[in-house]
Amino acid sequence: MKKQTVTVVVTTVVTVIVVLVAIIFLMPFLGPRYLHPLMMGDQPAPASLDTSSAHLSEDGLFRVSWTSEPASPPLNQIHTWTIHVETADGQPVEQAEIGVNGGMPQHGHGLPTSPQVTQNLGNGDYLVEGMKFQMLGWWEVRFNIAAGGQTDTITFNLTLE
């Protein structure tokens, strides 16, 4: 091969490798923000979606609210939530067993982590560690609560934009 042809081939191969490495390293940061609308087809969340951070559980046994640290759930960062659980008549629920799950209904996948209640903070407050949302869009977070011989589920909707 001529020297000029070898130079062109080597330059092309190096350029392709650099571009692929850049895509691999930047995908966790840029992918969710720019590819998510493409994957969703720009589908909005349902118009009637209740995104309140406090409401009654499905069977009306518990009133539950959540707060996030930081205040707005971040994208691609593990963070904590504090949930407050009280009876329907407003008494704090102590010693509850709480399971956490959730996901993106429009995508059919779960949370990228396995968040858990790690601490009973007292007065009906519980620390949830390991929360993470890796994509923009509509998320559901479900809590299965068992206390005082009763079990109920509550689902919170949130949209990350």
matplotlib code that plots the C-alpha trace (Angstrom):
import matplotlib.pyplot as plt

x = [0.0, 1.0, 2.0, -0.9, -3.4, -2.0, -2.2, -5.9, -6.8, -5.0, -6.6, -10.0, -9.6, -8.3, -11.2, -13.7, -12.2, -12.1, -15.8, -16.9, -15.0, -16.5, -20.1, -19.5, -18.3, -20.9, -23.9, -24.7, -24.8, -26.3, -28.3, -31.3, -31.7, -31.6, -32.5, -35.4, -37.8, -36.8, -37.5, -40.8, -41.9, -42.5, -45.5, -46.7, -47.8, -51.5, -53.3, -55.1, -51.9, -51.9, -48.4, -49.2, -46.6, -49.3, -52.4, -54.3, -53.2, -55.3, -57.5, -57.6, -55.7, -52.7, -52.0, -48.5, -46.3, -42.8, -40.0, -36.7, -33.2, -32.4, -35.9, -36.4, -35.5, -32.3, -31.6, -28.9, -28.0, -28.7, -30.6, -32.8, -36.5, -38.2, -41.7, -44.2, -46.8, -49.9, -53.2, -56.2, -57.2, -53.7, -51.8, -48.1, -47.5, -44.5, -42.7, -44.1, -42.6, -42.2, -41.2, -40.3, -40.6, -41.6, -40.7, -41.7, -45.2, -44.7, -41.4, -42.3, -39.1, -38.5, -36.3, -32.5, -31.7, -33.3, -34.3, -35.0, -36.3, -33.1, -34.2, -37.3, -36.8, -39.6, -43.0, -44.1, -41.0, -38.9, -35.7, -35.6, -32.1, -31.0, -33.6, -32.5, -34.2, -32.0, -34.4, -36.7, -40.4, -43.2, -42.2, -44.2, -42.9, -44.9, -44.7, -46.2, -46.9, -47.6, -48.4, -50.7, -51.8, -52.9, -51.4, -51.9, -50.1, -49.6, -48.3, -46.8, -46.4, -43.8, -42.5, -38.9, -38.3]
y = [0.0, 3.5, 5.6, 8.0, 5.2, 3.8, 7.2, 7.6, 4.1, 4.7, 8.1, 6.7, 3.8, 6.1, 8.6, 5.8, 4.5, 8.0, 8.6, 5.2, 5.8, 9.3, 7.9, 5.1, 7.6, 10.3, 8.0, 7.9, 11.7, 12.6, 9.5, 10.0, 13.6, 13.4, 9.8, 9.4, 11.6, 9.5, 6.2, 7.4, 8.9, 12.1, 10.5, 12.7, 11.3, 10.9, 14.3, 13.1, 11.9, 12.7, 13.8, 14.9, 13.9, 13.0, 10.9, 7.9, 4.4, 2.2, 0.8, 4.0, 2.5, 4.9, 8.5, 8.7, 11.5, 11.7, 14.3, 13.9, 15.0, 17.0, 18.5, 17.8, 14.2, 14.4, 12.5, 9.8, 10.3, 8.1, 10.1, 9.5, 10.0, 10.3, 8.9, 9.8, 7.2, 7.8, 6.2, 7.6, 9.5, 11.2, 9.0, 8.3, 4.7, 3.2, -0.1, -0.5, -2.9, -1.1, -2.5, -0.2, -0.8, 1.1, 1.9, 3.6, 2.4, 3.6, 1.8, -1.4, -1.4, -1.0, 1.2, 0.9, 0.4, -1.5, 1.2, 0.1, 1.6, 1.6, 3.5, 4.2, 7.9, 8.0, 9.8, 7.9, 8.9, 6.4, 6.8, 5.3, 5.0, 4.0, 6.0, 6.7, 7.7, 7.3, 8.7, 11.7, 11.0, 9.4, 7.3, 5.3, 4.6, 2.1, 1.4, -1.8, -1.0, -3.5, -2.3, -3.2, -6.4, -4.4, -4.2, -1.6, -0.2, 3.4, 4.5, 7.9, 9.3, 11.8, 13.2, 14.1, 16.8]
z = [0.0, -0.6, 2.4, 1.8, 1.8, 5.1, 6.7, 5.7, 7.0, 10.3, 10.8, 10.1, 12.6, 15.3, 14.7, 15.0, 18.2, 19.7, 18.8, 20.2, 23.5, 23.8, 23.2, 25.8, 28.5, 27.8, 27.5, 31.2, 31.3, 28.0, 27.1, 29.5, 28.7, 24.9, 24.0, 26.4, 24.3, 21.3, 23.1, 24.4, 21.1, 23.2, 24.9, 27.7, 31.1, 31.5, 31.9, 35.0, 36.8, 40.5, 41.4, 45.0, 47.6, 50.2, 50.1, 51.4, 50.7, 48.3, 51.0, 53.1, 56.0, 56.0, 55.1, 53.6, 52.4, 51.1, 50.8, 49.0, 49.8, 47.7, 47.6, 43.8, 43.0, 40.9, 37.7, 37.8, 41.4, 44.4, 47.0, 50.0, 50.8, 54.1, 54.2, 56.9, 57.7, 59.9, 60.4, 58.4, 61.6, 61.9, 64.4, 63.6, 62.7, 64.5, 63.8, 60.3, 57.8, 54.5, 51.1, 48.2, 44.5, 41.4, 37.8, 34.6, 33.5, 29.9, 29.5, 31.4, 33.6, 37.3, 39.4, 38.5, 42.2, 45.1, 47.6, 51.2, 54.4, 56.5, 59.6, 61.7, 62.5, 65.0, 65.0, 61.9, 59.8, 57.9, 55.9, 52.4, 51.0, 47.5, 45.4, 41.8, 38.6, 35.5, 32.9, 32.4, 32.4, 34.5, 37.4, 40.0, 43.5, 45.5, 49.2, 50.8, 54.4, 57.1, 60.7, 63.5, 61.7, 58.6, 55.2, 52.4, 49.4, 48.2, 44.9, 44.2, 40.7, 39.8, 36.5, 36.0, 33.4]

ax = plt.figure().add_subplot(projection="3d")
ax.plot(x, y, z, "-o")
ax.set_aspect("equal")
plt.show()
